Amino acid sequence: MAIDTQTTTPRAAETRTGTTAGSGAAVPAGAADRLTGRAKLVLFVLCAAQFMVALDFSVLNVALPALGKDLGLSRSALQWAVTAFALPSGGFLLLFGRIADLFGRKKLFLIGLAVFGAASLLATLAWNPAAFLAGRALQGLGAAVIVPTGMSLLTTTFPEGPLRDKALGISGTLLSLGFTVGMVLGGVMTDTLGWRSTMGLLALTAVVVLALAPGLLPESRTPQRPRLDVPGAVTVTGGLLSLIYALSTAAQRGFGDADVWGTLAAGVVLLLTFVAVESKAAAPLVSLPMLKRRTVAWGNAAGLVTFAMMSTVIFVLTLYLQETLHLSSFRTGLVFGVQGVASAFAGSYAPKVIGRFGARRTLIASLLGQGAFTGALLAVGSGSGALMATVAVSVASMFHLGAIIAYGLVSTSGLRDEEQGLAAGLVTTTQQVGLTIGIPLLGVLATTQASLFDGVRTVLAIDAALVLAAAVLVGIGLRDRAAE
């Protein structure tokens, strides 16, 4: 099923080379640069699913104290409400991305929506901590299916060029808005309807998307169906699960804990084993030659840094605004609501900027901007600074969104359709791992120092330095303009 598009100029038709490579789902060569009605509906469904998953990452945060009192979860156990979701959502992304390539992306996408919706309902109705955490884990499993299949459906449906730039721009904007809206909406819903309403909202959203998706989305799979690389799947999934568990646990127990070091070491060993397995596999889960491509390697490296560092900024600013400036959770949410408006503005212009300057230049410039305005937050004081924080984080988030869109384009460019699911899995794995590791690696510095304010400043300084260093390294790594 192809998406109807309007006819473009002969010159554009001659230079456009988008093909389906056997999927039958991509917009054909010579497609217009303007989205038609059906294309917009397809994009709406895919973006709604991504928005739902992004919302799940943040909507529960401000509800954790109320949830803990209701279900009897101790303060130390509350972190599992987040970790139970993060483990499967990050650990299984690559595996499900590859399974979708082989057996059908639409089919897996619908299964993921069904699992996510049922899990959200279980979390809404949870009668004890075990039922709630089971619901959260199943939500994470559903997200691990939805994110890579949704991204690969998007990249195989919309060919490289202005259409894909526009589609990824809208998707990236809604992804960023999902995190921001979740923080604001979570506080409002918890105060008025209770914490269960946050999970109920996710269940309702999943039902709506699941009702629309079957009739709109085209099926898409690789023309060949090679055997699934089971050893590779076991080692990479185990390695990612161990790594995410170790870094998530370190946020509560510290890096001196034996359990943290043990699982961290196990994760490193499994991932090294995965590389060795893939180098000899007849049908590898991950194509090592693909990982050697500059665009794939450096694009994903940039994405890892931008997600990890921006999530850390939001975390430490939340502490700063509430514990140093003594703002309420609602007013703190409003500060990040301004960030959402800035992200929406950036999302509308990012595709135009990329179209004019290219994804490579936009990515490097966005990293430089994100680092610069994160560094500007060092000017905030302990007695005032909410307005300064609002402006700086809003501008930094605009560059952050530009980096998100640009790194997705760089990392998936120049690949065949049968590689898009894997490439999308890598992109979304980078995203999830970045969101998971940023706070444990740096956020703990803000909470363990004698002065919270001094700790926040230390984290912001390191954060800005790492983003600026990444901009330089990515610029060097992508210096070959032909790769763009």
NORBEL-V206328 format. One record per residue. N is the residue number from 1. RES is the residue in one letter. BURIAL is b if it has 9 or more other C-alpha atoms within 8 Angstrom, else e. D_LAST is the distance of its C-alpha to the last C-alpha in Angstrom with 1 decimal. Layout:
[[N;RES;BURIAL;D_LAST] [N;RES;BURIAL;D_LAST]]
//
This chain:
[[1;M;e;29.4] [2;A;b;26.8] [3;I;b;26.2] [4;D;e;27.7] [5;T;b;25.5] [6;Q;e;26.6] [7;T;e;26.1] [8;T;b;23.5] [9;T;e;23.8] [10;P;e;24.0] [11;R;e;21.1] [12;A;b;18.8] [13;A;b;20.4] [14;E;e;19.7] [15;T;e;16.0] [16;R;b;15.6] [17;T;e;15.4] [18;G;b;15.9] [19;T;b;18.5] [20;T;b;20.7] [21;A;b;21.0] [22;G;e;24.5] [23;S;b;24.3] [24;G;b;25.6] [25;A;b;24.1] [26;A;b;20.9] [27;V;b;21.1] [28;P;b;21.6] [29;A;b;19.7] [30;G;b;20.6] [31;A;b;21.1] [32;A;b;21.6] [33;D;e;19.4] [34;R;e;22.5] [35;L;b;23.7] [36;T;b;27.1] [37;G;e;29.9] [38;R;b;29.4] [39;A;b;25.7] [40;K;b;26.7] [41;L;b;29.3] [42;V;b;26.9] [43;L;b;24.5] [44;F;e;27.6] [45;V;b;28.8] [46;L;b;25.6] [47;C;b;25.2] [48;A;b;28.9] [49;A;b;28.7] [50;Q;b;25.9] [51;F;b;27.9] [52;M;b;31.0] [53;V;b;29.6] [54;A;b;28.3] [55;L;b;31.8] [56;D;b;33.4] [57;F;b;31.9] [58;S;b;33.6] [59;V;b;36.5] [60;L;b;38.8] [61;N;b;38.4] [62;V;b;41.1] [63;A;b;43.3] [64;L;b;43.7] [65;P;e;47.0] [66;A;b;48.6] [67;L;b;47.3] [68;G;b;48.7] [69;K;e;52.1] [70;D;e;52.3] [71;L;b;51.4] [72;G;e;52.9] [73;L;b;49.8] [74;S;e;50.3] [75;R;e;48.0] [76;S;e;46.7] [77;A;e;46.1] [78;L;b;44.1] [79;Q;b;40.9] [80;W;e;41.1] [81;A;b;40.5] [82;V;b;37.0] [83;T;b;36.6] [84;A;b;38.0] [85;F;b;35.0] [86;A;b;32.3] [87;L;b;33.4] [88;P;b;32.9] [89;S;b;30.0] [90;G;b;27.9] [91;G;b;29.5] [92;F;b;29.2] [93;L;b;25.7] [94;L;b;24.2] [95;L;b;27.4] [96;F;b;27.6] [97;G;b;23.9] [98;R;b;24.8] [99;I;b;28.2] [100;A;b;26.7] [101;D;b;24.5] [102;L;b;27.7] [103;F;b;30.3] [104;G;b;28.8] [105;R;b;26.6] [106;K;b;28.9] [107;K;b;31.9] [108;L;b;30.7] [109;F;b;29.5] [110;L;b;33.0] [111;I;b;34.6] [112;G;b;32.7] [113;L;b;33.8] [114;A;b;37.4] [115;V;b;37.4] [116;F;b;36.0] [117;G;b;38.5] [118;A;b;41.4] [119;A;b;40.5] [120;S;b;40.3] [121;L;b;43.8] [122;L;b;45.1] [123;A;b;43.9] [124;T;b;45.5] [125;L;e;48.8] [126;A;b;48.7] [127;W;e;52.3] [128;N;e;51.7] [129;P;b;49.0] [130;A;e;48.4] [131;A;b;47.7] [132;F;b;45.3] [133;L;b;43.3] [134;A;b;43.2] [135;G;b;41.9] [136;R;b;39.2] [137;A;b;38.2] [138;L;b;38.1] [139;Q;b;35.9] [140;G;b;33.4] [141;L;b;33.6] [142;G;b;33.0] [143;A;b;30.0] [144;A;b;28.6] [145;V;b;28.8] [146;I;b;27.8] [147;V;b;24.6] [148;P;b;22.6] [149;T;b;24.2] [150;G;b;23.6] [151;M;b;19.9] [152;S;b;19.6] [153;L;b;21.8] [154;L;b;19.6] [155;T;b;16.3] [156;T;b;18.4] [157;T;b;20.4] [158;F;b;17.8] [159;P;b;15.1] [160;E;b;11.4] [161;G;e;11.6] [162;P;b;14.2] [163;L;b;16.5] [164;R;b;14.5] [165;D;b;13.3] [166;K;b;17.0] [167;A;b;18.3] [168;L;b;16.3] [169;G;b;17.3] [170;I;b;20.9] [171;S;b;20.8] [172;G;b;19.6] [173;T;b;22.2] [174;L;b;24.9] [175;L;b;24.0] [176;S;b;24.5] [177;L;b;27.6] [178;G;b;29.0] [179;F;b;29.4] [180;T;b;30.9] [181;V;b;33.1] [182;G;b;34.3] [183;M;b;35.7] [184;V;b;37.6] [185;L;b;38.7] [186;G;b;39.8] [187;G;b;42.2] [188;V;b;43.7] [189;M;b;44.1] [190;T;b;45.6] [191;D;e;48.1] [192;T;e;49.2] [193;L;e;48.8] [194;G;b;48.5] [195;W;b;45.7] [196;R;b;46.0] [197;S;b;44.8] [198;T;b;41.3] [199;M;b;41.1] [200;G;b;42.8] [201;L;e;40.2] [202;L;b;37.5] [203;A;b;39.8] [204;L;b;40.3] [205;T;b;36.6] [206;A;b;36.0] [207;V;b;38.9] [208;V;e;37.6] [209;V;b;34.0] [210;L;b;35.7] [211;A;e;38.0] [212;L;b;35.2] [213;A;b;32.6] [214;P;e;34.4] [215;G;e;34.9] [216;L;b;31.5] [217;L;e;28.9] [218;P;b;28.1] [219;E;b;28.5] [220;S;b;25.5] [221;R;b;25.6] [222;T;b;24.5] [223;P;e;26.6] [224;Q;e;27.9] [225;R;e;29.7] [226;P;e;29.8] [227;R;e;31.9] [228;L;e;30.9] [229;D;b;30.3] [230;V;e;33.2] [231;P;e;33.3] [232;G;b;29.6] [233;A;b;30.2] [234;V;e;33.3] [235;T;b;31.9] [236;V;b;28.6] [237;T;b;30.5] [238;G;b;33.3] [239;G;b;31.1] [240;L;b;29.3] [241;L;b;32.6] [242;S;b;34.3] [243;L;b;31.6] [244;I;b;31.5] [245;Y;b;35.4] [246;A;b;35.8] [247;L;b;33.6] [248;S;b;35.2] [249;T;b;38.6] [250;A;b;38.1] [251;A;b;37.9] [252;Q;e;41.5] [253;R;e;43.0] [254;G;b;41.2] [255;F;e;39.5] [256;G;e;42.9] [257;D;b;43.8] [258;A;e;44.4] [259;D;e;42.9] [260;V;b;39.6] [261;W;b;39.4] [262;G;e;40.5] [263;T;b;37.9] [264;L;b;35.2] [265;A;e;36.2] [266;A;b;36.4] [267;G;b;32.9] [268;V;b;31.5] [269;V;b;33.6] [270;L;b;32.5] [271;L;b;28.8] [272;L;e;29.4] [273;T;b;31.5] [274;F;b;28.7] [275;V;e;26.4] [276;A;e;29.3] [277;V;b;30.1] [278;E;b;26.6] [279;S;e;26.5] [280;K;e;29.6] [281;A;e;29.3] [282;A;e;29.4] [283;A;e;27.5] [284;P;b;25.7] [285;L;b;25.0] [286;V;e;21.7] [287;S;e;19.9] [288;L;e;19.7] [289;P;e;17.3] [290;M;e;14.9] [291;L;b;15.6] [292;K;e;14.9] [293;R;e;11.2] [294;R;b;9.5] [295;T;b;7.3] [296;V;b;10.8] [297;A;b;13.0] [298;W;b;11.7] [299;G;b;10.7] [300;N;b;14.2] [301;A;b;15.8] [302;A;b;14.8] [303;G;b;16.2] [304;L;b;19.3] [305;V;b;20.1] [306;T;b;19.7] [307;F;b;21.9] [308;A;b;24.4] [309;M;b;24.9] [310;M;b;25.2] [311;S;b;27.7] [312;T;b;29.6] [313;V;b;29.9] [314;I;e;31.3] [315;F;b;33.7] [316;V;b;35.2] [317;L;b;35.4] [318;T;b;37.3] [319;L;b;39.8] [320;Y;b;40.0] [321;L;b;40.7] [322;Q;b;43.3] [323;E;e;45.0] [324;T;b;44.8] [325;L;b;45.0] [326;H;e;46.9] [327;L;b;45.0] [328;S;e;45.8] [329;S;b;43.3] [330;F;b;43.2] [331;R;e;42.5] [332;T;b;39.8] [333;G;b;38.2] [334;L;b;38.4] [335;V;b;36.5] [336;F;b;33.6] [337;G;b;34.2] [338;V;b;33.2] [339;Q;b;29.9] [340;G;b;29.4] [341;V;e;30.0] [342;A;b;27.4] [343;S;b;24.9] [344;A;b;25.8] [345;F;b;25.3] [346;A;b;21.9] [347;G;b;20.9] [348;S;b;22.0] [349;Y;e;19.9] [350;A;b;16.7] [351;P;b;15.2] [352;K;e;16.3] [353;V;b;14.8] [354;I;b;11.3] [355;G;b;12.0] [356;R;e;13.1] [357;F;e;11.0] [358;G;b;7.6] [359;A;b;7.2] [360;R;b;6.4] [361;R;e;9.5] [362;T;b;11.3] [363;L;b;11.3] [364;I;b;12.7] [365;A;b;15.1] [366;S;b;16.3] [367;L;b;17.2] [368;L;b;19.0] [369;G;b;20.8] [370;Q;b;21.8] [371;G;b;23.2] [372;A;b;25.0] [373;F;b;26.8] [374;T;b;27.6] [375;G;b;29.3] [376;A;e;31.1] [377;L;b;32.9] [378;L;b;34.8] [379;A;e;36.9] [380;V;b;38.5] [381;G;e;42.1] [382;S;e;44.4] [383;G;e;46.7] [384;S;e;44.3] [385;G;b;40.6] [386;A;b;39.9] [387;L;e;38.7] [388;M;b;36.5] [389;A;b;35.0] [390;T;b;34.4] [391;V;e;32.6] [392;A;b;30.5] [393;V;b;29.5] [394;S;b;28.7] [395;V;b;26.4] [396;A;b;24.8] [397;S;b;24.3] [398;M;b;22.5] [399;F;b;19.8] [400;H;b;20.0] [401;L;b;19.3] [402;G;b;16.3] [403;A;b;15.0] [404;I;b;16.1] [405;I;b;14.3] [406;A;b;10.9] [407;Y;b;11.2] [408;G;b;12.3] [409;L;b;9.3] [410;V;b;6.9] [411;S;b;9.8] [412;T;b;10.5] [413;S;b;7.5] [414;G;e;8.3] [415;L;e;11.8] [416;R;e;15.1] [417;D;b;17.5] [418;E;b;19.8] [419;E;b;17.3] [420;Q;b;16.5] [421;G;b;19.8] [422;L;b;19.1] [423;A;b;15.6] [424;A;b;17.3] [425;G;b;20.2] [426;L;b;18.2] [427;V;b;16.7] [428;T;b;20.2] [429;T;b;21.9] [430;T;b;19.9] [431;Q;b;21.1] [432;Q;b;24.6] [433;V;b;25.0] [434;G;b;23.7] [435;L;b;26.3] [436;T;b;28.9] [437;I;b;28.6] [438;G;b;28.2] [439;I;b;31.8] [440;P;b;33.6] [441;L;b;31.8] [442;L;b;32.4] [443;G;b;34.6] [444;V;b;37.5] [445;L;b;37.7] [446;A;b;38.6] [447;T;e;41.4] [448;T;e;43.0] [449;Q;b;43.7] [450;A;e;47.1] [451;S;e;45.7] [452;L;b;43.2] [453;F;b;42.1] [454;D;b;41.5] [455;G;b;39.6] [456;V;b;37.3] [457;R;b;36.6] [458;T;b;35.9] [459;V;b;33.4] [460;L;b;31.6] [461;A;b;31.5] [462;I;e;30.0] [463;D;b;27.5] [464;A;b;26.3] [465;A;b;26.1] [466;L;b;24.1] [467;V;b;21.4] [468;L;b;21.3] [469;A;e;21.1] [470;A;b;18.2] [471;A;b;16.3] [472;V;b;17.0] [473;L;e;16.2] [474;V;b;12.8] [475;G;b;12.1] [476;I;e;13.4] [477;G;b;11.8] [478;L;b;8.1] [479;R;e;9.5] [480;D;e;7.8] [481;R;e;5.5] [482;A;e;5.3] [483;A;e;3.8] [484;E;b;0.0]]
//
